[in-house]
């Protein structure tokens, strides 16, 4: 894609305005929310069971994450609609509605697991009833989305990304054999152990997840509405060069931040739990509890506060992405910039998803098994969603002159193929 160098840029995105913090938005929040408490549990288990041997997966997944999330952002910024909105406009209803319903169920289960981890973490720090903390966190997460003004709410989410620095703090206070970490990061050591490859698939499923696609695309749409000078690129092509550059920078930094945090968690648990022979960790709360005698009270406090902070960030993203997807598929008025009375069904969906997730903690359901099956569902549904996204973004009728370049097409289809292989491997490992 080539643009005339003399082409006038939109005043909303003039070169003088964006500083780094201004450039960061949907991509940063999406990347940070990827390290939710259930993801922390996956990375903790990887570090505890295999030490640093799986660190390479984070380097491998990084470019795949960047390309698929950039494609998600481009869909929203170019068309002025989210992924489900484009599916509804350009494809038959039977294609979009089953996908978003499955997404809603998987997100609700994930919300339940995250709220449970937040309750466990708070109980570790403060003592007291775990279920009370779960209810309070659920009400807080849903309440902020429904009541708070959009611009302030997005600022809160940006500030919550700071909570992920807690995991860099834990790395600092534990003894880490950095040469071994570097070897695991840059030199893959494949194994014939089925648990090894199951964990690889779990890491890929945690880092490349459908709710992240819907959230980033929808937030680009929200940003168009929030800035009066912005228009969808198909209507205002002059805004294209700087808009796409912002999406690329935002996404690259957000996904790098996500994977650096994951690496810090793997490194911490590999240097402590794995070294001590503790190889079975099912939740982030168990990881925090196991760290106490090995890393000291300060490390456990920092690790635990990180769980709460990332949960406060990720639960609203999970509920919000479900509401965007279902609302766009059904043609409802959607958007966190809308007042509740203007988008009743949208905000009701956020509340229902949160309540369902919260309620799972009161039922005799094994949250780890529920989370596992939600990951399976996410992995299965991610492949057709990614394939559909690729069809959308290579269509001139939908994307106009902003359809994907050849390098992005190759990267997007490669990411789709990797997820298809990973999902097939995960299912094969479970049933054969």
C-alpha positions as CSV (number, residue, x, y, z in Angstrom):
1,X,0.0,0.0,0.0
2,X,1.5,3.4,-1.0
3,X,0.3,6.9,-0.1
4,X,1.3,10.2,-1.5
5,X,3.8,11.8,0.7
6,X,2.2,15.2,0.1
7,X,-1.2,13.9,1.3
8,X,-2.7,16.1,4.0
9,X,-3.3,14.5,7.4
10,X,-6.3,14.8,9.5
11,X,-6.0,17.4,12.3
12,X,-7.0,14.8,14.8
13,X,-3.8,12.8,14.2
14,X,-1.3,15.5,13.3
15,X,2.3,14.7,14.0
16,X,2.5,17.2,16.8
17,X,-0.1,15.5,19.0
18,X,0.8,11.9,19.7
19,X,3.3,11.3,22.4
20,X,4.0,7.7,23.5
21,X,1.2,7.7,26.2
22,X,-1.2,9.1,23.7
23,X,-0.4,6.4,21.1
24,X,-1.0,3.6,23.6
25,X,-4.6,2.6,24.1
26,X,-6.5,-0.5,22.8
27,X,-3.3,-2.4,22.1
28,X,-1.8,-1.8,25.5
29,X,-5.0,-2.6,27.4
30,X,-5.6,-5.7,25.3
31,X,-2.0,-6.9,25.9
32,X,-2.2,-6.3,29.6
33,X,-5.5,-8.0,30.0
34,X,-4.1,-11.0,28.3
35,X,-2.1,-11.6,31.6
36,X,-5.3,-12.3,33.5
37,X,-5.3,-14.4,36.7
38,X,-6.1,-17.6,34.8
39,X,-3.2,-16.8,32.4
40,X,-0.9,-16.2,35.4
41,X,-1.9,-19.7,36.6
42,X,-0.9,-21.2,33.2
43,X,2.5,-19.4,33.2
44,X,3.1,-20.4,36.8
45,X,2.4,-24.0,36.0
46,X,4.7,-23.9,33.0
47,X,7.5,-22.5,35.1
48,X,6.9,-24.8,38.0
49,X,6.7,-28.0,35.9
50,X,9.3,-27.2,33.2
51,X,11.5,-24.5,34.7
52,X,12.8,-22.3,31.9
53,X,12.3,-24.9,29.1
54,X,9.2,-23.3,27.7
55,X,10.3,-19.6,27.7
56,X,10.9,-19.8,23.9
57,X,7.1,-20.1,23.4
58,X,6.8,-16.4,24.3
59,X,9.3,-15.4,21.6
60,X,7.5,-17.6,19.2
61,X,4.0,-16.3,20.0
62,X,4.9,-12.6,20.0
63,X,4.9,-11.9,16.2
64,X,1.7,-14.0,15.9
65,X,0.0,-12.0,18.6
66,X,1.1,-8.7,17.1
67,X,-0.1,-9.5,13.6
68,X,-3.5,-10.9,14.6
69,X,-4.2,-8.0,17.1
70,X,-3.1,-5.4,14.5
71,X,-5.5,-7.0,12.1
72,X,-8.3,-6.8,14.7
73,X,-7.5,-3.1,15.3
74,X,-7.4,-2.4,11.6
75,X,-10.9,-3.9,11.2
76,X,-12.4,-1.5,13.7
77,X,-10.5,1.6,12.6
78,X,-11.0,1.1,8.9
79,X,-14.7,0.1,8.8
80,X,-16.1,1.8,12.0
81,X,-17.5,-1.5,13.1
82,X,-16.3,-4.3,15.3
83,X,-15.7,-7.9,14.1
84,X,-19.2,-9.0,14.9
85,X,-20.7,-5.9,13.3
86,X,-18.8,-6.7,10.1
87,X,-20.0,-10.3,10.2
88,X,-23.6,-9.1,10.6
89,X,-23.3,-6.6,7.7
90,X,-21.5,-8.7,5.2
91,X,-22.3,-12.4,6.0
92,X,-25.4,-14.5,6.9
93,X,-26.6,-14.4,10.5
94,X,-26.1,-18.1,11.0
95,X,-22.3,-17.5,10.9
96,X,-22.0,-14.8,13.5
97,X,-24.5,-15.6,16.2
98,X,-23.2,-19.1,17.2
99,X,-19.7,-17.7,17.4
100,X,-20.6,-14.9,19.7
101,X,-22.8,-17.1,21.9
102,X,-19.8,-19.5,22.4
103,X,-17.6,-16.5,23.1
104,X,-20.1,-15.3,25.7
105,X,-20.1,-18.7,27.5
106,X,-16.3,-19.0,27.4
107,X,-15.8,-15.4,28.6
108,X,-18.3,-16.0,31.5
109,X,-16.4,-19.0,32.7
110,X,-13.1,-17.1,32.4
111,X,-14.6,-14.3,34.5
112,X,-15.5,-16.8,37.1
113,X,-12.0,-18.2,37.3
114,X,-10.5,-14.7,37.4
115,X,-12.8,-13.5,40.2
116,X,-12.0,-16.7,42.1
117,X,-8.3,-16.1,41.8
118,X,-8.8,-12.5,43.0
119,X,-10.7,-13.7,46.0
120,X,-8.1,-16.3,46.8
121,X,-5.3,-13.7,46.5
122,X,-7.1,-11.2,48.7
123,X,-7.7,-13.9,51.3
124,X,-4.0,-14.7,51.3
125,X,-3.1,-11.1,52.0
126,X,-5.9,-10.0,54.3
127,X,-7.6,-13.1,55.6
128,X,-11.4,-13.2,55.7
129,X,-14.1,-14.8,53.6
130,X,-13.0,-15.5,50.0
131,X,-16.6,-15.5,48.6
132,X,-17.2,-12.0,50.0
133,X,-14.2,-10.7,48.2
134,X,-15.4,-12.4,45.0
135,X,-18.8,-10.7,45.2
136,X,-17.2,-7.3,45.9
137,X,-14.7,-7.6,43.0
138,X,-17.5,-8.6,40.6
139,X,-19.7,-5.7,41.6
140,X,-16.7,-3.3,41.3
141,X,-15.8,-4.5,37.9
142,X,-19.3,-4.4,36.5
143,X,-20.1,-1.1,38.3
144,X,-17.1,0.8,36.9
145,X,-18.1,-0.2,33.3
146,X,-21.7,0.8,33.7
147,X,-21.4,4.0,35.8
148,X,-18.0,5.6,34.8
149,X,-17.6,8.0,31.9
150,X,-15.8,6.3,29.0
151,X,-12.8,8.5,28.9
152,X,-12.2,8.2,32.6
153,X,-12.8,4.5,32.5
154,X,-10.2,3.9,29.8
155,X,-7.8,6.0,31.8
156,X,-8.4,3.7,34.8
157,X,-7.7,0.6,32.7
158,X,-4.5,2.2,31.4
159,X,-3.3,2.9,35.0
160,X,-4.3,-0.6,36.0
161,X,-1.7,-1.9,33.5
162,X,0.9,-0.7,36.0
163,X,-0.1,-3.6,38.3
164,X,1.7,-5.9,36.0
165,X,5.0,-4.4,37.0
166,X,4.5,-6.4,40.2
167,X,5.8,-9.4,38.4
168,X,9.0,-7.7,37.4
169,X,9.4,-6.9,41.2
170,X,9.2,-10.6,42.1
171,X,12.0,-11.4,39.6
172,X,14.2,-8.9,41.2
173,X,13.8,-10.3,44.7
174,X,14.4,-14.0,43.9
175,X,17.7,-15.6,42.8
176,X,17.5,-16.2,39.0
177,X,20.1,-18.2,37.0
178,X,20.0,-15.8,34.0
179,X,22.2,-18.0,31.8
180,X,19.6,-20.8,32.1
181,X,16.8,-18.3,31.4
182,X,18.5,-17.1,28.2
183,X,19.1,-20.7,27.1
184,X,15.4,-21.5,27.5
185,X,14.4,-18.3,25.8
186,X,16.6,-18.6,22.7
187,X,17.2,-22.4,22.4
188,X,14.0,-24.5,22.2
189,X,14.3,-27.9,23.8
190,X,11.5,-30.1,22.4
191,X,10.3,-33.0,24.5
192,X,8.3,-36.1,23.7
193,X,6.4,-35.7,26.9
194,X,2.7,-35.1,26.2
195,X,2.4,-32.7,29.1
196,X,5.1,-30.6,27.6
197,X,3.2,-30.1,24.4
198,X,-0.1,-29.7,26.2
199,X,1.4,-26.9,28.1
200,X,2.7,-25.3,24.9
201,X,-0.8,-25.4,23.5
202,X,-2.1,-23.9,26.8
203,X,0.3,-21.0,26.5
204,X,-0.7,-20.4,22.9
205,X,-4.4,-20.5,23.8
206,X,-3.8,-18.1,26.6
207,X,-1.9,-15.6,24.6
208,X,-4.0,-15.7,21.4
209,X,-7.7,-15.7,22.5
210,X,-10.9,-14.6,20.7
211,X,-12.0,-12.1,23.3
212,X,-8.9,-10.1,22.7
213,X,-9.8,-9.8,19.0
214,X,-13.3,-8.5,19.6
215,X,-12.1,-6.1,22.4
216,X,-9.4,-4.4,20.4
217,X,-11.5,-4.0,17.2
218,X,-14.4,-2.5,19.3
219,X,-12.1,-0.1,21.2
220,X,-10.9,1.3,17.9
221,X,-14.5,1.9,17.0
222,X,-15.1,3.6,20.4
223,X,-12.0,5.8,19.8
224,X,-13.5,7.0,16.5
225,X,-16.6,8.1,18.3
226,X,-14.7,9.7,21.2
227,X,-12.5,11.9,18.9
228,X,-14.8,14.1,16.7
229,X,-12.2,14.6,14.0
230,X,-11.8,10.9,13.4
231,X,-13.7,9.0,10.8
232,X,-13.5,5.3,9.6
233,X,-10.7,5.1,7.1
234,X,-13.0,3.9,4.3
235,X,-14.6,7.3,4.6
236,X,-11.5,9.4,5.3
237,X,-8.5,7.7,3.7
238,X,-6.2,10.8,4.6
239,X,-6.2,9.6,8.2
240,X,-4.9,6.2,7.2
241,X,-1.1,6.5,7.4
242,X,-0.9,7.9,10.9
243,X,-3.8,5.8,12.2
244,X,-2.3,2.6,11.0
245,X,1.1,3.6,12.4
246,X,-0.5,4.3,15.8
247,X,-2.2,0.9,15.8
248,X,1.1,-0.9,14.9
249,X,3.0,0.9,17.6
250,X,0.3,0.5,20.2
251,X,-0.2,-3.2,19.4
252,X,3.6,-4.0,19.3
253,X,4.2,-2.4,22.7
254,X,1.1,-3.9,24.2
255,X,1.9,-7.5,23.1
256,X,5.6,-7.1,24.1
257,X,4.5,-5.9,27.6
258,X,2.2,-8.9,27.8
259,X,4.9,-11.4,27.0
260,X,7.5,-9.8,29.2
261,X,5.1,-10.1,32.1
262,X,4.5,-13.8,31.2
263,X,8.3,-14.3,31.0
264,X,8.7,-12.7,34.4
265,X,6.1,-15.1,35.9
266,X,7.7,-18.2,34.3
267,X,11.1,-17.1,35.4
268,X,9.9,-16.5,39.0
269,X,8.2,-19.8,39.4
270,X,10.9,-21.7,37.5
271,X,13.6,-20.2,39.7
272,X,11.7,-21.0,42.9
273,X,9.0,-23.7,42.6
274,X,10.6,-25.8,40.0
275,X,14.0,-25.7,41.8
276,X,12.3,-26.7,45.0
277,X,10.5,-29.7,43.3
278,X,7.1,-28.1,43.4
279,X,5.8,-29.0,39.9
280,X,2.0,-29.0,40.2
281,X,0.3,-25.6,40.3
282,X,-3.3,-25.3,39.2
283,X,-4.1,-21.7,39.9
284,X,-2.4,-18.4,40.4
285,X,-3.5,-18.4,44.0
286,X,-1.7,-21.7,44.6
287,X,1.4,-20.3,42.9
288,X,1.3,-17.3,45.3
289,X,0.9,-19.6,48.3
290,X,3.7,-21.9,47.3
291,X,6.0,-18.9,46.8
292,X,5.7,-17.8,50.4
293,X,8.3,-20.0,52.0
294,X,10.6,-19.8,49.0
295,X,10.6,-16.1,48.1
296,X,9.6,-14.4,51.3
297,X,6.7,-12.2,52.4
298,X,7.6,-9.3,50.2
299,X,7.6,-11.4,47.0
300,X,4.3,-13.1,48.0
301,X,2.7,-9.7,48.7
302,X,3.8,-8.3,45.3
303,X,2.8,-11.4,43.4
304,X,-0.6,-11.5,45.1
305,X,-1.3,-7.8,44.5
306,X,-0.5,-8.4,40.8
307,X,-3.2,-11.0,40.7
308,X,-5.8,-8.6,42.0
309,X,-4.6,-5.7,39.7
310,X,-4.7,-7.8,36.6
311,X,-8.1,-9.2,37.5
312,X,-9.5,-5.7,37.8
313,X,-8.2,-5.1,34.3
314,X,-9.1,-8.3,32.7
315,X,-12.6,-9.0,34.1
316,X,-14.1,-5.9,32.5
317,X,-12.4,-6.7,29.2
318,X,-13.8,-10.2,29.2
319,X,-17.3,-8.9,30.0
320,X,-17.0,-5.9,27.6
321,X,-15.8,-8.0,24.7
322,X,-18.7,-10.4,25.2
323,X,-21.2,-7.5,25.2
324,X,-19.7,-5.9,22.1
325,X,-19.7,-9.2,20.2
326,X,-23.3,-10.1,21.1
327,X,-24.6,-6.5,20.7
328,X,-23.0,-6.0,17.3
329,X,-24.3,-9.4,16.1
330,X,-27.8,-8.5,17.2
331,X,-27.7,-5.0,16.0
332,X,-28.1,-3.4,19.4
333,X,-26.8,0.0,20.4
334,X,-23.4,-0.7,21.9
335,X,-20.5,1.2,23.4
336,X,-19.0,2.1,26.8
337,X,-19.3,5.8,25.7
338,X,-23.1,5.4,25.7
339,X,-25.1,6.0,28.8
340,X,-26.8,3.0,30.3
341,X,-30.3,4.1,29.3
342,X,-29.0,4.5,25.7
343,X,-27.6,0.9,25.5
344,X,-29.7,-1.1,27.9
345,X,-29.1,-4.5,26.3
346,X,-25.4,-3.9,26.0
347,X,-24.9,-3.0,29.6
348,X,-27.3,-5.8,30.7
349,X,-25.0,-8.3,28.9
350,X,-22.0,-7.0,30.8
351,X,-23.9,-7.4,34.1
352,X,-25.1,-10.9,33.1
353,X,-21.7,-12.2,32.1
354,X,-20.2,-10.9,35.3
355,X,-23.0,-12.4,37.4
356,X,-22.7,-15.8,35.7
357,X,-18.9,-15.8,36.3
358,X,-19.4,-14.8,39.9
359,X,-22.0,-17.4,40.5
360,X,-19.8,-20.2,39.3
361,X,-17.7,-19.8,42.5
362,X,-20.8,-20.7,44.5
363,X,-21.6,-23.9,42.6
364,X,-20.0,-27.4,43.1
365,X,-18.0,-26.9,39.8
366,X,-14.3,-27.5,39.6
367,X,-13.1,-24.1,38.4
368,X,-9.9,-25.6,36.9
369,X,-11.8,-28.0,34.8
370,X,-14.3,-25.3,33.8
371,X,-11.3,-23.0,32.8
372,X,-9.7,-25.9,30.9
373,X,-12.8,-26.5,28.8
374,X,-13.3,-22.7,28.3
375,X,-9.7,-22.7,26.9
376,X,-10.6,-25.6,24.6
377,X,-13.7,-23.8,23.4
378,X,-11.7,-20.6,22.9
379,X,-9.1,-22.5,20.9
380,X,-11.7,-24.2,18.7
381,X,-13.7,-21.0,18.1
382,X,-10.5,-18.9,17.5
383,X,-9.7,-20.7,14.3
384,X,-12.9,-19.8,12.3
385,X,-12.9,-16.3,13.8
386,X,-9.3,-15.7,12.7
387,X,-10.1,-17.2,9.3
388,X,-13.1,-14.9,8.9
389,X,-11.0,-11.9,10.0
390,X,-8.6,-12.7,7.3
391,X,-11.3,-12.9,4.7
392,X,-12.7,-9.5,5.9
393,X,-9.4,-7.7,5.8
394,X,-8.4,-9.0,2.4
395,X,-11.7,-7.9,0.9
396,X,-11.5,-4.6,-1.1
397,X,-15.3,-4.3,-0.8
398,X,-15.0,-4.1,3.0
399,X,-11.6,-2.5,3.6
400,X,-11.2,-0.4,0.4
401,X,-7.6,0.6,-0.2
402,X,-6.8,-0.5,3.4
403,X,-7.0,-4.2,2.8
404,X,-4.1,-6.1,4.1
405,X,-0.6,-6.0,2.5
406,X,0.9,-9.3,1.5
407,X,3.2,-9.5,4.6
408,X,0.2,-9.1,6.9
409,X,-1.8,-11.6,4.9
410,X,1.0,-14.2,5.3
411,X,1.4,-13.4,9.0
412,X,-2.3,-13.6,9.6
413,X,-2.8,-16.9,7.9
414,X,0.3,-18.3,9.6
415,X,-1.1,-17.3,13.0
416,X,-4.4,-19.0,12.0
417,X,-2.6,-22.2,10.9
418,X,-0.6,-22.3,14.2
419,X,-3.8,-22.0,16.2
420,X,-5.5,-24.7,14.2
421,X,-2.5,-27.1,14.7
422,X,-2.3,-26.2,18.4
423,X,-6.0,-26.8,18.9
424,X,-5.9,-30.1,17.1
425,X,-2.9,-31.1,19.2
426,X,-4.7,-30.2,22.4
427,X,-7.7,-32.2,21.5
428,X,-5.6,-35.2,20.4
429,X,-3.7,-35.1,23.7
430,X,-6.9,-35.3,25.7
431,X,-8.8,-37.9,23.8
432,X,-6.1,-40.3,22.5
